[in-house]
């Protein structure tokens, strides 16, 4: 069987590019991305983050051809040109806040240029410790701009996931870590971001490869021409993938790019 010619790669950041233990991106992954771009392959970061402070992000100093951020709600080019900006409906934000009040959990709220949280507890602290990130500013619920929210991240344990799916029927509830879930509109997701960039570059879905590890990568892995889950990925990500890569620390990105003729 002839291997498809890959023209674009979409890669998650946390625990896909970054090592889950060191929080750093292996030099082999940085080299693979550099070589792929030299070969004319478009490399797009696809993340649940909104990269509000790129100089503090794990990908600081690296070059990409585009960014799918906050699980597809904000997609933009390196020059800042916006391809998609899709805030949550205000009612979804209000309902998430009410659920937090009623069930004693806090959440982070991602806007285009700002991340805030509405309280602090052990789960909040462990979440930000998980990827070595500073604690965002705490804002009360009545100050949050509820018309500009691109993503909501409730800090809840896994046993709350199904409850949130029932309580927020217009939202996807996806998990990539034990301390929180990402909420995304059912009309959104990283797969929507992939399509946005495929349209922009004039590529077909079979021209792209996506690589990730978490629940928020599942739609992307299923949608892409080739979906790859790194070793250590969540079971639902592995089930959605066509290929299982080695662990991040075992040069997952470099070996995947070699395996599919990207470098």
C-alpha positions in Angstrom: 0.0 0.0 0.0 1.4 3.4 -0.9 1.9 5.7 2.0 -0.1 8.9 1.7 1.9 12.1 1.1 1.5 14.2 4.3 1.3 18.0 3.7 0.2 19.1 7.1 0.8 17.9 10.7 -1.3 19.0 13.7 0.3 18.3 17.1 -1.1 18.7 20.6 1.3 20.4 23.0 0.9 19.1 26.6 2.0 15.5 27.1 2.5 15.1 23.3 5.2 17.6 22.5 6.1 18.0 26.2 7.4 15.2 28.3 4.8 14.5 31.1 7.6 14.2 33.7 10.0 17.1 32.8 7.3 19.4 31.1 10.0 20.1 28.5 9.9 19.4 24.7 12.6 16.9 23.8 15.2 18.3 21.4 14.4 15.5 19.0 10.8 16.8 18.7 12.1 20.4 18.1 14.4 19.0 15.4 11.6 17.0 13.8 9.3 20.0 13.5 12.2 22.1 12.1 13.0 19.5 9.5 9.4 18.9 8.5 8.9 22.6 7.8 12.1 22.7 5.8 10.5 19.9 3.7 7.6 22.1 3.0 5.2 20.4 5.5 2.9 22.8 7.4 3.1 22.2 11.1 0.2 23.5 13.2 0.0 23.4 17.0 -3.4 22.2 18.2 -4.0 22.7 21.9 -6.5 23.2 24.6 -4.4 26.2 25.7 -5.0 29.7 24.4 -1.3 30.7 24.5 -2.0 34.1 26.0 1.6 34.5 27.0 3.6 32.7 24.2 6.9 33.6 25.7 6.0 31.5 28.8 4.6 28.6 26.9 6.4 25.3 26.2 6.7 26.2 22.5 8.4 29.5 23.1 11.0 30.0 20.4 9.6 27.4 18.1 8.1 28.2 14.7 4.7 26.9 13.5 2.6 27.5 10.5 -0.6 28.0 12.5 -2.3 27.6 15.9 -5.5 25.7 16.7 -6.1 26.9 20.3 -8.7 26.5 23.1 -9.8 23.3 21.4 -10.6 24.9 18.1 -12.4 28.0 19.3 -9.6 30.3 18.3 -7.5 29.6 15.2 -4.9 32.0 13.9 -1.8 32.3 11.7 1.7 33.3 12.9 1.2 36.9 11.8 -1.9 37.0 14.1 -4.5 36.7 11.3 -7.6 35.1 12.7 -9.2 32.2 10.9 -11.8 31.3 13.6 -13.0 33.1 16.8 -16.0 31.4 18.4 -16.9 32.4 22.0 -19.3 30.3 24.1 -22.9 31.2 24.3 -23.4 33.3 27.5 -26.0 30.8 28.8 -23.4 28.0 28.8 -21.0 30.2 30.9 -23.8 31.1 33.3 -24.8 27.4 33.7 -21.2 26.3 34.3 -20.8 28.9 37.0 -24.0 27.9 38.7 -23.0 24.2 38.6 -19.7 25.2 40.3 -21.5 27.1 43.0 -23.9 24.2 43.6 -21.3 21.4 43.5 -18.3 23.2 45.1 -15.9 23.3 42.2 -13.9 26.1 40.6 -13.1 26.7 36.9 -10.8 28.6 34.7 -12.1 30.8 31.9 -10.2 31.4 28.8 -10.5 34.5 26.8 -8.5 35.6 23.8 -5.8 37.4 25.7 -6.6 36.4 29.3 -7.0 33.3 31.5 -8.7 33.7 34.9 -10.0 31.4 37.6 -12.9 32.0 40.0 -11.3 30.4 43.1 -8.5 28.2 44.4 -8.3 24.8 46.0 -6.1 21.7 45.9 -7.3 20.5 42.5 -6.6 23.9 41.0 -3.1 23.9 42.4 -2.4 20.4 41.2 -3.7 21.2 37.7 -1.3 24.1 37.2 1.5 22.1 38.9 0.9 19.4 36.3 2.3 21.4 33.5 4.5 23.8 35.5 2.3 26.9 34.9 1.7 29.9 37.2 -1.7 30.3 38.8 -3.9 32.7 36.8 -5.6 35.8 38.3 -8.6 35.1 40.5 -11.7 37.0 39.4 -15.1 36.8 40.9 -18.0 35.4 38.8 -19.7 38.8 38.5 -16.5 40.4 36.9 -15.9 37.7 34.3 -16.8 38.8 30.7 -19.3 36.1 30.0 -19.6 37.1 26.3 -15.9 36.5 25.5 -15.2 33.0 26.9 -13.6 30.6 24.5 -13.1 27.7 26.9 -14.1 26.7 30.4 -12.0 24.2 32.4 -13.9 23.0 35.6 -11.5 21.6 38.2 -13.3 18.3 38.9 -12.4 14.6 39.4 -13.3 12.0 36.8 -16.5 10.9 38.6 -18.1 14.3 37.7 -17.6 13.9 33.9 -20.9 12.2 33.1 -22.8 14.6 35.4 -21.4 17.5 33.5 -22.3 15.9 30.2 -25.9 15.7 31.3 -26.0 19.1 32.9 -24.4 20.9 29.8 -25.9 19.1 26.8 -24.5 21.6 24.3 -20.9 21.1 25.4 -18.4 18.4 25.0 -16.7 17.2 28.2 -13.2 16.0 27.4 -10.4 15.0 29.8 -6.7 14.9 29.5 -5.6 15.0 33.1 -7.0 13.8 36.5 -7.7 17.3 37.9 -9.9 19.0 35.3 -12.0 18.6 32.2 -12.2 20.9 29.1 -15.6 22.1 28.0 -16.0 22.8 24.3 -19.1 23.4 22.3 -20.4 20.3 20.5 -20.2 22.5 17.4 -16.5 22.9 18.0 -13.4 20.8 18.8 -9.9 20.4 17.4 -11.3 18.7 14.3 -13.0 22.0 13.4 -9.7 23.7 13.7 -8.1 21.1 11.4 -10.8 21.8 8.8 -10.2 25.5 9.1 -6.5 25.1 8.3 -7.0 22.5 5.6 -9.4 25.0 3.8 -6.9 27.8 4.3 -4.0 25.8 2.8 -6.1 24.1 0.2 -5.4 20.6 1.5 -7.6 17.5 1.8 -8.2 15.6 5.0 -6.1 12.7 3.7 -3.2 15.1 3.4 -2.8 15.6 7.2 -1.6 13.7 10.2 -2.6 14.6 13.8 -0.9 13.5 17.0 -2.1 13.8 20.5 -2.7 12.1 23.9 -5.9 13.3 25.6 -9.6 13.2 25.4 -9.7 16.6 23.7 -7.6 15.1 20.9 -10.1 12.3 20.1 -12.1 14.2 17.4 -8.8 15.4 15.8 -7.3 11.9 15.7 -10.5 10.5 14.2 -10.8 13.3 11.6 -7.3 13.4 10.4 -6.1 11.3 7.5 -3.7 9.6 9.9 -4.3 9.8 13.7 -1.4 9.1 16.0 -1.5 8.7 19.8 1.7 8.9 21.8 2.6 6.2 24.3 1.0 7.1 27.6 -2.1 8.6 25.9 -5.5 8.2 27.5 -7.3 5.0 26.4 -9.9 7.0 24.3 -7.1 8.7 22.4 -5.5 5.4 21.6 -8.8 3.9 20.5 -9.3 6.9 18.1 -5.8 6.6 16.6 -4.5 4.7 13.6 -1.0 4.3 15.0 0.4 4.3 18.5 3.8 6.1 18.8 6.4 5.5 21.4 6.4 7.6 24.7 7.3 11.3 24.4 10.6 10.7 26.1 11.4 8.0 23.5 11.4 10.5 20.6 7.7 10.0 19.8 7.5 13.0 17.4 10.7 12.3 15.6 10.0 8.6 15.1 6.4 9.3 14.0 7.6 11.9 11.4 10.2 9.3 10.2 7.6 6.6 10.1 5.3 8.6 7.8 7.9 10.1 5.5 7.6 13.6 6.9 11.3 13.9 7.5 
